[in-house]
Amino acid sequence: MHINLSEHKAHIFNVNEIDISKKSIIFIPGAGMDHRTISMLNLSNLEDFYNIISVDLPGHGFTTGPLLKSIESYSLFCDELIEKLKLNDLIFIGHSMGGLVVLDLLTKHKGSSGILMNTAYPLIVGEQLLDHAKGNLDQACEFLTKYGIYNLPQYKIKTLGFGSMGSGSYRKSKGVIQSPYGTKYIIDDPEREIKLYPLKRLFNQSQKEILSIDLKACSSFKMKEKLIDGLNNIKLIYGDKDKLARFNPDNELLNNLDITSDVIILDETGHFPFFERPELTASTLNKLLLDC
């Protein structure tokens, strides 16, 4: 669905028909990703109780208009979208960078709640990843998957092209990978590249610089202490093998939270739980949201 805003033609993926009398789940994807992340999760148990919406931020997915370069500006974009859709009783879910956007939204939408998945705060991005994201998308994806993926799911490859449903533009022949990112020679583990395709394709945006913009926005986002102190309506989900956003029990976000009830650690999971362990991730979200 497309919605005309003041400066953007916003795209959202609504899992079910929007009913403004229901509560609404607003899913905000991570850096360089888009609405397709939510399609990996089975949230059908929630459809009778919630509107389920995944947002394409500017420069991501099918949303068009000026690129935005800060967490705060992404939050304002979401504000305008929510107002246009006339949504109330909001539950925000954000993955990684999307979790930072959720934090900013919660400071303005009093009474709303949030679920942060694999979100570190502050989220400082290393120079190596920033350099890769700016000049070499493929190397940036390699970095993110090397340190972010622990559990590789199995995908059945039905044709010479491959991907979640097969793709003619992504092929393997004698250790050579031809992909939307270019041609690569992979000797040690060519099958790994095939298995990572359903995730890596989410970073292949029409605006090639968007991952770099997002990562810089993560590094520069800071909240005032009094705003952090006011956050007591959030749940945090981490992967126990996540090397990109590790759980820190001393993090200031936990000042007003109960670690035993407000923090969930997914076993044998890295930074991308919706890809690595979609059934466990969906069941965790279903339980949290059905208890709301």
Secondary structure by P-SEA (a helix, b strand, c coil): ccccccccbbbbbbcccccccbbbbbbbbcccccccccccccccccccccbbbbbbccccccccccccccaaaaaaaaaaaaaaacccbbbbbbccaaaaaaaaaaaccccbbbbbccccccccccaaaaaaaaccaaaaaaaaaaccccbbbbbbbcccccccccccccccccccccccccbbbbcccaaaaaaaaaaaaaacccccaaaaaaaaaaaaccccaaaaaacccbbbbbbcccccccccccccccccccccccbbbbcccccccccccaaaaaaaaaaaaaac
